[in-house]
Amino acid sequence: MVKFIKAGKVVVILQGRYAGKKAVVVRSTYYTTTREKNHEWNFELFDLLHHHHRHHYLVRIQREYIPSPFVSSSTGVKCVLTCHLLHLDHDEGTKDRPYGYAVVAGVERSPLKVTKAMGKKKTAKRSKVKPFVKIVNYNHMMPTRYGLELEQIKGTVSADTFKEPTQREDSKKVIKKLFEERYQTAMSRVPSVLNPTEEDIQLLLSAQCHIGTKNANTRMAPYIHKRRADGINLINIGKTWEKLILAARVIASIENPQDIVVVSARPYGHRAALKFARYIGAEAIVGRYTPGTFTNYITRSFREPRLVICTDPRSDFQAILEASYVNVPVISLADTDASLKFVDVAIPTNNKAKHAIGLIYWLLARAVLRLRGTLDYETAWDVMVDMFFYRDPEEIEKENAEAEAEEGDFAATAEAATGEWAVEGEATEGVAGIAAAADWSAQRTTDWADETEAPANSSWEA
């Protein structure tokens, strides 16, 4: 166990006041040395093994034949058995503590849940982190498979920390500050590059992704921000973004995108599901879901997906139920009244408005492409969010009819305008028609000098 307990390793305290608490190893007295000693096969070897712990050494015997003139044998060869003692990894501790131990720093009390009904004093008290620094025997801790890299803690805690109480309190203050920052910045475990921008928040608000329903499911209570006076539940936009990024990371982890199936029985999600499946390379099932698609291999529509994405847990419950039969994880958009049964990752959002559904699928597709590396984080996606919005077929037909009517009016106006410029008389073309319309050899009938008479009082001197 000693070789697993090293600096940066997360361990669980087994005994003492902090039993059951997690801590990180800051320093340990563990060292690795290999000693090799050669002894001839005599009683000195047994004395050596008697004075040392036998389980700390590995005995390796080597037989050598060395020519010697002192051997009274016909062969003239001396057989020497050489015993190599290899010192194994062992921590003997120090003079003050003759046992293997490690200096650990952990959290005695983590931040507790805070509600808006609590006062400022109670909120501040429940939000604090209470750390501890302790020397623990190797036998009183259990290593885990997790690690924590905090260079500042290594520089804070040293061997002199436990000599004076003031130094221990100072180190606790530094550790407390570091752990509080760790809780605030890393509880969601989302890298800073995946944090939402102001534009993303404005899009979520403008699409009314935070508007829920009057009913609320008990499993959706953690995602509800508050309840309005009219009874509408408002969804926390921050948690919406966290679950959206979590879903994007799950989708990006699938090696073959064709193993992802996007299901949408709700009409408002048809266009968004098709566009989303197109851009990430998945398969879309929109409209009526055929029962047995995931369970009945005889049907033509049989699929074996690795991930299922749904628009509404209510309308797509058949697909979610069949996915649970074949142990396929499910990601679903969920409103405040949605049931999260058999749903692994729920994205809290308004899944009844066409703009909200289209925006969530657009943001999810953009996040997946960025995680895959096909889209840069600093550049904007050239696909407009309007492409994911649902469009009513009747409205499309009406717009097409209006466009055709406008084109007809424009054509009629153009014909009328060209008719005014037509030459009266014989239907001729080009210059010949113009020449025929007028006789250029005719004498002028009017005299420009006789057209008007000069006024009587035209003189400036008058």
C-alpha positions in Angstrom: 0.0 0.0 0.0 2.9 2.3 0.7 3.8 2.8 -3.0 0.3 4.1 -3.7 0.3 6.8 -1.0 2.3 9.7 -2.4 1.9 13.4 -2.7 -1.3 14.5 -4.5 -3.1 11.2 -3.8 -6.7 11.4 -2.4 -7.2 9.1 0.5 -10.0 8.2 2.9 -9.3 8.5 6.7 -10.3 5.2 8.4 -9.8 5.9 12.1 -9.9 8.8 14.5 -11.8 12.0 14.6 -11.9 12.4 10.8 -12.9 8.9 10.0 -14.7 8.7 6.7 -13.4 12.1 5.5 -11.5 12.5 2.3 -8.1 14.1 2.3 -5.2 14.7 0.0 -1.7 13.6 0.8 0.6 16.6 1.0 3.8 15.0 2.2 4.9 11.4 3.1 7.9 9.8 4.7 8.0 7.2 2.0 11.3 6.5 0.3 12.6 3.8 -2.0 16.0 2.3 -1.7 17.5 -0.9 -2.9 20.3 -2.4 -0.9 22.3 -5.4 -2.1 24.6 -7.3 0.2 26.7 -10.3 -0.6 27.2 -12.9 2.1 28.7 -16.3 1.9 26.5 -19.1 2.8 27.2 -19.2 6.6 25.6 -18.4 9.9 26.0 -14.7 9.3 23.1 -14.8 6.9 20.8 -16.1 9.5 21.9 -13.5 11.9 21.2 -10.8 9.4 17.7 -12.2 8.7 17.1 -12.5 12.4 18.0 -8.8 13.2 15.9 -7.4 10.2 12.3 -7.8 9.3 12.1 -10.7 6.9 9.2 -9.3 4.9 11.2 -6.2 4.1 13.8 -8.1 2.1 13.8 -10.3 -1.0 16.4 -13.1 -0.9 18.1 -14.0 -4.1 20.7 -16.9 -4.0 23.3 -17.1 -6.7 25.6 -20.1 -7.1 29.1 -19.5 -8.5 32.0 -21.8 -9.2 35.3 -20.2 -8.6 38.7 -21.9 -9.2 40.6 -22.2 -6.0 44.0 -23.8 -5.1 42.9 -24.4 -1.5 40.3 -26.9 -2.4 41.5 -30.5 -2.0 39.3 -32.0 -4.7 39.9 -33.3 -8.1 38.0 -30.5 -9.7 39.9 -27.7 -8.0 36.7 -25.6 -8.0 35.2 -23.9 -4.9 31.4 -23.6 -4.8 30.3 -20.3 -3.2 26.6 -19.5 -2.5 26.1 -15.7 -2.6 23.0 -14.4 -1.0 21.7 -11.0 -2.4 19.3 -9.2 -0.1 17.2 -6.7 -2.0 15.7 -4.1 0.3 12.0 -3.6 -0.6 10.0 -0.4 -0.5 9.5 0.3 3.2 8.8 3.4 5.2 10.4 3.2 8.6 9.2 6.7 9.7 11.3 9.1 11.7 12.9 9.3 15.1 9.8 11.0 16.6 7.4 8.7 14.9 8.9 5.2 14.2 6.1 4.3 11.7 5.1 5.2 8.2 2.9 8.3 8.1 1.8 11.0 5.8 0.7 14.7 6.2 -2.8 15.1 4.8 -5.1 18.1 4.3 -8.8 17.6 4.0 -12.2 19.1 4.5 -13.9 18.4 7.8 -17.1 20.1 6.8 -18.2 20.9 3.2 -20.5 23.7 2.2 -24.2 22.9 2.9 -27.3 23.6 0.8 -28.4 27.2 0.9 -31.9 28.5 0.1 -33.3 32.0 -0.4 -35.4 31.7 2.8 -32.2 31.7 4.9 -30.7 34.9 6.3 -27.3 36.3 5.4 -25.7 35.0 8.6 -27.0 31.5 8.2 -26.1 31.5 4.5 -22.5 32.6 5.2 -22.1 30.0 7.9 -23.4 27.1 5.7 -21.2 28.2 2.8 -17.9 28.0 4.7 -15.4 25.2 4.3 -13.7 23.8 7.5 -10.4 22.2 6.7 -8.0 20.1 8.7 -4.3 19.2 8.6 -3.3 16.0 10.3 -0.5 13.4 10.5 -2.0 10.0 9.7 -0.6 6.5 9.9 -0.5 4.5 6.6 -2.6 1.9 8.3 -5.3 4.4 9.1 -5.9 5.6 5.5 -7.2 4.0 2.3 -6.0 5.3 -1.1 -8.5 6.0 -3.9 -8.0 6.2 -7.6 -8.3 10.0 -7.6 -5.6 12.6 -7.4 -5.5 16.3 -6.7 -2.7 18.7 -7.9 -2.5 21.7 -5.7 1.0 23.1 -5.7 0.2 25.9 -3.2 -0.7 23.4 -0.5 2.6 21.6 -0.9 4.4 24.9 -0.2 2.1 25.7 2.7 2.4 22.5 4.8 5.8 21.3 5.9 7.5 19.5 8.7 7.6 22.7 10.8 3.8 23.2 10.5 3.1 21.0 13.6 5.8 22.4 15.8 3.9 25.6 16.7 0.1 26.0 16.8 0.3 29.4 15.1 1.9 27.8 12.0 -0.8 25.2 11.9 -3.6 27.9 12.0 -1.9 29.9 9.2 -1.6 26.8 7.0 -5.3 26.1 7.7 -6.3 29.5 6.5 -4.4 29.1 3.3 -5.9 25.6 2.7 -9.4 26.9 3.5 -9.0 29.6 0.9 -7.8 27.2 -1.7 -10.6 24.7 -1.0 -13.2 27.4 -1.1 -12.0 28.5 -4.5 -12.0 24.9 -5.6 -15.6 24.5 -4.6 -16.7 27.7 -6.3 -14.9 27.2 -9.6 -14.8 23.4 -9.9 -18.1 22.1 -8.5 -19.6 22.1 -12.0 -16.4 20.7 -13.4 -16.8 22.8 -16.6 -13.7 24.3 -18.1 -13.6 28.0 -18.4 -13.7 27.8 -22.2 -17.1 26.2 -22.0 -18.7 28.9 -19.8 -21.6 30.8 -21.4 -21.1 34.3 -22.9 -23.5 37.2 -22.5 -24.8 36.5 -26.0 -25.6 32.9 -25.1 -27.6 34.0 -22.0 -29.4 36.7 -24.0 -30.4 34.0 -26.5 -31.7 31.7 -23.8 -33.8 34.5 -22.3 -35.1 35.8 -25.6 -36.2 32.3 -26.7 -38.0 31.9 -23.3 -36.0 28.8 -22.4 -36.5 29.7 -18.7 -40.3 29.8 -18.9 -41.7 26.6 -17.4 -45.2 25.4 -16.6 -47.5 25.7 -13.7 -47.0 22.1 -12.7 -43.7 20.9 -11.2 -42.3 17.4 -10.9 -40.5 16.5 -7.7 -37.4 15.5 -9.6 -37.3 18.8 -11.5 -37.4 20.8 -8.2 -33.6 21.4 -8.1 -33.7 23.1 -11.5 -36.5 25.5 -10.7 -35.4 29.0 -9.7 -38.7 30.4 -8.4 -42.4 30.5 -8.9 -44.1 33.7 -10.3 -47.2 35.2 -9.0 -49.2 33.8 -11.8 -48.0 30.3 -10.9 -45.5 29.8 -13.7 -42.3 28.1 -12.6 -39.0 29.7 -13.8 -36.1 27.5 -14.7 -32.5 28.3 -13.6 -30.6 29.2 -16.7 -27.3 28.5 -15.1 -28.2 24.8 -14.5 -29.6 24.6 -18.0 -26.2 25.6 -19.4 -24.4 23.1 -17.1 -26.6 20.2 -18.2 -26.3 21.2 -21.8 -22.5 21.1 -21.6 -22.7 17.8 -19.8 -24.9 16.4 -22.6 -22.5 17.7 -25.2 -19.6 16.0 -23.5 -21.5 12.8 -23.5 -22.3 13.1 -27.2 -18.8 14.0 -28.1 -17.5 10.9 -26.4 -19.3 8.6 -28.8 -16.8 7.4 -31.4 -19.2 6.7 -34.2 -21.8 9.5 -34.5 -24.1 7.2 -36.5 -24.8 5.3 -33.2 -26.6 8.3 -31.9 -30.4 8.4 -32.5 -32.4 11.7 -32.1 -36.1 11.1 -31.4 -38.8 13.8 -31.6 -42.5 13.1 -31.8 -43.4 16.7 -31.0 -44.0 18.6 -34.2 -42.1 21.7 -32.9 -39.0 19.5 -32.6 -39.0 17.9 -36.1 -36.9 20.5 -37.9 -34.6 21.0 -34.9 -34.0 17.2 -34.6 -33.3 16.8 -38.3 -30.9 19.7 -38.4 -29.1 18.6 -35.2 -28.7 15.0 -36.6 -27.4 16.4 -39.9 -24.7 18.6 -38.4 -23.4 16.1 -35.8 -23.7 13.0 -38.1 -26.5 11.2 -36.1 -29.7 9.6 -37.2 -33.1 11.2 -36.7 -36.5 9.6 -36.0 -39.1 12.3 -36.2 -42.9 11.9 -36.2 -44.5 8.7 -34.9 -42.1 6.4 -33.2 -42.5 2.7 -34.3 -42.7 0.5 -31.2 -39.9 -2.1 -31.2 -37.3 0.0 -33.0 -34.8 -0.7 -30.2 -36.0 -4.1 -29.0 -37.6 -6.0 -31.9 -34.8 -7.1 -34.3 -37.3 -8.4 -36.8 -38.7 -5.0 -37.8 -37.2 -3.1 -40.7 -36.7 0.0 -38.4 -34.6 -1.9 -35.9 -31.7 0.2 -34.5 -29.0 -0.6 -32.0 -28.0 2.9 -30.8 -25.4 3.8 -28.1 -27.2 7.0 -27.2 -30.7 8.3 -27.5 -31.6 12.0 -27.5 -35.3 12.9 -27.0 -37.2 16.2 -27.2 -39.9 15.5 -24.6 -40.0 12.7 -22.0 -43.8 12.6 -22.3 -44.2 12.3 -26.1 -41.1 10.2 -26.5 -41.7 7.9 -23.6 -41.9 4.8 -25.7 -38.4 5.4 -27.1 -37.1 6.1 -23.6 -38.8 2.9 -22.2 -37.3 0.7 -24.9 -33.9 2.3 -24.4 -34.0 1.3 -20.7 -34.7 -2.3 -21.8 -31.5 -2.4 -23.8 -29.4 -0.3 -21.3 -28.9 2.7 -23.6 -28.4 6.1 -22.0 -30.9 8.8 -22.7 -30.5 12.6 -23.0 -33.7 14.5 -23.0 -35.0 18.1 -22.9 -37.2 18.4 -19.8 -39.7 21.0 -18.7 -40.8 21.6 -15.1 -43.6 19.0 -15.4 -41.6 16.3 -17.1 -41.0 12.9 -15.6 -37.3 11.9 -15.5 -37.9 8.2 -15.3 -35.2 6.3 -17.3 -33.6 9.7 -18.2 -29.9 9.8 -17.5 -29.1 13.4 -18.5 -32.0 16.0 -18.3 -31.6 19.4 -19.9 -34.0 21.7 -18.0 -35.6 24.0 -20.5 -38.9 25.0 -22.1 -39.6 22.1 -24.6 -43.1 23.4 -25.6 -42.0 26.5 -27.6 -40.5 26.2 -31.0 -37.9 28.9 -30.5 -36.7 27.3 -27.2 -36.4 23.8 -28.7 -34.6 25.1 -31.8 -32.2 27.2 -29.7 -31.3 24.3 -27.4 -30.6 22.0 -30.3 -28.5 24.7 -32.0 -26.4 25.3 -28.8 -26.0 21.6 -28.3 -24.8 21.0 -31.9 -22.4 23.9 -31.6 -21.0 22.6 -28.3 -20.5 19.1 -29.7 -18.7 20.5 -32.8 -16.4 22.5 -30.6 -15.6 19.6 -28.3 -14.8 17.5 -31.4 -12.4 20.1 -32.6 -14.2 20.8 -35.9 -15.3 24.3 -34.8 -13.0 26.8 -33.1 -14.1 28.3 -29.7 -13.3 31.8 -30.8 -15.0 31.8 -34.1 -18.8 32.0 -34.5 -20.8 29.2 -36.1 -21.8 30.2 -39.7 -25.1 28.3 -39.3 -28.0 30.6 -38.2 -30.2 29.5 -35.3 -33.2 30.3 -37.5 -32.5 27.1 -39.4 -33.5 25.0 -36.4 -36.8 26.7 -35.8 -40.1 25.0 -36.6 -42.1 26.3 -39.6 -45.8 25.7 -40.0 -46.6 24.2 -43.5 -49.7 26.4 -43.8 -47.6 29.5 -43.1 -45.1 28.3 -45.7 -47.9 27.8 -48.3 -49.3 31.2 -47.4 -45.9 32.9 -47.8 -45.4 31.1 -51.2 -48.8 32.3 -52.4 -48.0 35.8 -51.4 -44.7 35.7 -53.1 -46.3 34.4 -56.3 -49.0 37.1 -56.1 -46.3 39.8 -55.7 -44.4 38.4 -58.7 -47.6 38.5 -60.8 -48.3 42.1 -59.9 -44.8 43.0 -60.7 -45.0 41.3 -64.1 -48.3 43.1 -64.9 -46.8 46.4 -63.9 -43.8 45.8 -66.1 -46.0 44.9 -69.1 -48.0 48.1 -68.7 -44.8 50.2 -68.5 -43.4 48.7 -71.7 -46.7 49.4 -73.5 -46.5 53.1 -72.9 -43.2 53.2 -74.9 -44.7 51.4 -77.9 -44.9 53.4 -81.3 -48.3 54.0 -82.7 -49.0 53.1 -86.3 -47.6 50.2 -88.2 -45.9 47.5 -86.3 -42.3 48.0 -87.2 -39.1 47.2 -85.5 -35.9 49.2 -84.9 -34.9 52.3 -86.8 -37.1 51.4 -89.7 -40.1 51.8 -87.5 -39.0 55.1 -86.3 -38.3 56.3 -89.8 -41.7 55.2 -91.0 -43.4 57.0 -88.2 -42.0 60.4 -89.1 -41.3 62.0 -92.5 -37.9 63.7 -92.2 -38.2 65.4 -95.7 -41.3 67.3 -94.8 -41.1 71.1 -94.5 -41.3 72.7 -91.1 -44.7 74.1 -90.5 -43.9 76.5 -87.7 -41.5 79.5 -87.6 -39.7 79.7 -84.4 -39.4 83.4 -84.7 -43.1 83.9 -85.1 -44.2 81.6 -82.2 -44.4 84.4 -79.7 -44.6 88.1 -79.8 -42.4 90.3 -77.8 -44.1 91.9 -74.8 -44.9 95.6 -75.0 -42.9 96.6 -72.1 -39.8 94.6 -72.7 -37.3 97.4 -72.4 -35.3 97.9 -69.2 -35.6 101.6 -69.6 -39.4 101.6 -69.6 
